[in-house]
Amino acid sequence: MNIIIADDEELIRLGLQKIMTNMELGIQIIGSYSNGMDAWTHISKLGEGELDVLITDIKMPLMDGLRLIEQMKDKRVATIVLSGFSEFDYARRALRFGVRDYLLKPVDKTSLYDLLVRIKQERSESGKAEHSAGAADREEASNEKEHHVIERMKAILEQEYDKNFEMERMAENVGMSANYLSRLFKQETGITLTEYLIDIRIEKAKQFLTDHPNLKNYEISQLVGYSDPVYFNKLFKKMVGVTPKDYKGTQR
């Protein structure tokens, strides 16, 4: 947990640093400043997640604690305000700026420890939630990608149904392995790529038989991607229930 301290009293800064580094909470004091301006100069250069906690006094030269806290409003940093009894009203004002909590001087070690433990737990849980949400987003973006691949495969098969079917070539076309593509297609459509292609070819054959009755059986076979008319004849009968010749007769 990375922490920056801002207080114009050196003894307080040194005391806080000693207390916190002995807490065994994985604390790193990455900055200790006597005024808000120097603290903000450091903080403004830090990236997301590089600072976890800011501990700041209220009254400081150059830039006071309230001004520093206001500058911090867009930073995802837990802020703890140090205050004396005479500064209690300032501390309450600071709470409106999203301050995590305030501690009265002299700082009670137990109160500081408990507060830092809570902050650490909250940030850890928040990080896990963001990770889960990110994972879910990535997974969704990957559903979307896979859906796009399936639709692309369908489009390719619709256009190239008359060509030799080569799984490796198809897989390379969409940037996936043949085995993964095969499993994905079955998962998304409920049928295999081969079954989907057969359905397309038989429907095209039926269309040719209806629209072009003068075509020979072997010609239609070749038009839909089958070089063996005997195999085509048997497959057509299996899928449709009648031979291509008989099907043609029903369309007249």
Secondary structure in CASP SS format (residue, H / E / C, confidence):
PFRMAT SS
TARGET T0000
AUTHOR 0000-0000-0000
METHOD secondary structure of the structure
MODEL  1
M C 1.00
N E 1.00
I E 1.00
I E 1.00
I E 1.00
A E 1.00
D C 1.00
D C 1.00
E C 1.00
E H 1.00
L H 1.00
I H 1.00
R H 1.00
L H 1.00
G H 1.00
L H 1.00
Q H 1.00
K H 1.00
I H 1.00
M H 1.00
T H 1.00
N C 1.00
M C 1.00
E C 1.00
L C 1.00
G C 1.00
I C 1.00
Q E 1.00
I E 1.00
I E 1.00
G E 1.00
S E 1.00
Y E 1.00
S C 1.00
N C 1.00
G H 1.00
M H 1.00
D H 1.00
A H 1.00
W H 1.00
T H 1.00
H H 1.00
I H 1.00
S C 1.00
K C 1.00
L C 1.00
G C 1.00
E C 1.00
G C 1.00
E C 1.00
L C 1.00
D C 1.00
V E 1.00
L E 1.00
I E 1.00
T E 1.00
D E 1.00
I C 1.00
K C 1.00
M C 1.00
P C 1.00
L C 1.00
M C 1.00
D C 1.00
G H 1.00
L H 1.00
R H 1.00
L H 1.00
I H 1.00
E H 1.00
Q H 1.00
M H 1.00
K H 1.00
D H 1.00
K C 1.00
R C 1.00
V C 1.00
A E 1.00
T E 1.00
I E 1.00
V E 1.00
L E 1.00
S E 1.00
G C 1.00
F H 1.00
S H 1.00
E H 1.00
F H 1.00
D H 1.00
Y H 1.00
A H 1.00
R H 1.00
R H 1.00
A H 1.00
L H 1.00
R C 1.00
F C 1.00
G C 1.00
V C 1.00
R C 1.00
D E 1.00
Y E 1.00
L E 1.00
L E 1.00
K C 1.00
P C 1.00
V C 1.00
D C 1.00
K H 1.00
T H 1.00
S H 1.00
L H 1.00
Y H 1.00
D H 1.00
L H 1.00
L H 1.00
V H 1.00
R H 1.00
I H 1.00
K H 1.00
Q H 1.00
E H 1.00
R H 1.00
S H 1.00
E H 1.00
S H 1.00
G H 1.00
K H 1.00
A H 1.00
E H 1.00
H H 1.00
S H 1.00
A H 1.00
G H 1.00
A H 1.00
A H 1.00
D H 1.00
R H 1.00
E H 1.00
E H 1.00
A H 1.00
S H 1.00
N H 1.00
E H 1.00
K H 1.00
E H 1.00
H H 1.00
H H 1.00
V H 1.00
I H 1.00
E H 1.00
R H 1.00
M H 1.00
K H 1.00
A H 1.00
I H 1.00
L H 1.00
E H 1.00
Q H 1.00
E C 1.00
Y C 1.00
D C 1.00
K C 1.00
N C 1.00
F C 1.00
E C 1.00
M H 1.00
E H 1.00
R H 1.00
M H 1.00
A H 1.00
E H 1.00
N H 1.00
V H 1.00
G C 1.00
M C 1.00
S C 1.00
A H 1.00
N H 1.00
Y H 1.00
L H 1.00
S H 1.00
R H 1.00
L H 1.00
F H 1.00
K H 1.00
Q H 1.00
E H 1.00
T H 1.00
G C 1.00
I C 1.00
T C 1.00
L H 1.00
T H 1.00
E H 1.00
Y H 1.00
L H 1.00
I H 1.00
D H 1.00
I H 1.00
R H 1.00
I H 1.00
E H 1.00
K H 1.00
A H 1.00
K H 1.00
Q H 1.00
F H 1.00
L H 1.00
T H 1.00
D H 1.00
H C 1.00
P C 1.00
N C 1.00
L C 1.00
K C 1.00
N H 1.00
Y H 1.00
E H 1.00
I H 1.00
S H 1.00
Q H 1.00
L H 1.00
V C 1.00
G C 1.00
Y C 1.00
S C 1.00
D C 1.00
P H 1.00
V H 1.00
Y H 1.00
F H 1.00
N H 1.00
K H 1.00
L H 1.00
F H 1.00
K H 1.00
K H 1.00
M H 1.00
V H 1.00
G C 1.00
V C 1.00
T C 1.00
P H 1.00
K H 1.00
D H 1.00
Y H 1.00
K H 1.00
G H 1.00
T H 1.00
Q C 1.00
R C 1.00
END
